[in-house]
Amino acid sequence: MYQHKAPETVGYRSQRAKTTGYMLCLITMAIGFAGWYLWKWYALLISIVIAILLDSLYSIIELKRIQKKTSLNINEQGMFFRESAVASLDPTTRDHEQYRAYLDSLPEDESDEKNCDDIWSRAKKIEVVGPDFFGRYSIYVDQKSNVAIFLPKSNKTLHIFIGDIFRANRWIICDITGLKVIDKTPPEEAYQWKINPKDIWYRGKGLPPGKSGYRGEVLSFEDFIDEINDEWLDIKIKEYMRMMGSK
């Protein structure tokens, strides 16, 4: 799914769930008032409780449907919603049919390297394994979509790629003392990536030849609140040196 498709899917379905929830509440309340008039006063109280339960149940069901369609959890759906036309009060969203037509017009990527999404990856630390020559490692993405990939090696050296959501623009190698023995700008086409919720795809002339792309599997992720800059980088290098038992 392209970057602009996911927010609108979340926005459209959230808007539809909200409208349906209002309708359920109105119908249930109308039944409650009728019960109050024809039966007992507490029929209205019962209808209010039922309305709240039905609205909550429908919201949960719709969240699950969105998750199934987009592979986004509840927190990620909230972040995507803020990027949608609904959140920005776009006039298109006032007409249900017009908004649905706009959503249907957005393209989807059906390739194996789908779901590259800048919004999803923001403010996350992502634990990844693979491809084989990378091993297990961490990817850090800050709120501005700056990316840092830390690749600890068995010889206690540390390889680091710094870049944006698409490619590396800085390549660092630290020796066992944490000294930056290489710190340079690689060619633009050397190291490229797509960060997805389930996997990371790599390609570029700096990777081993023979394949058009290499895949890393996402193991887990968590919130990352820091900003990737030189000060943060120096602190993180020292942390990795301690973890690897380097001097």
Order of alpha helices (4+ residues) and beta strands (2+ residues): alpha-alpha-alpha-alpha-alpha-beta-beta-beta-beta-beta-beta-beta-beta-beta-alpha
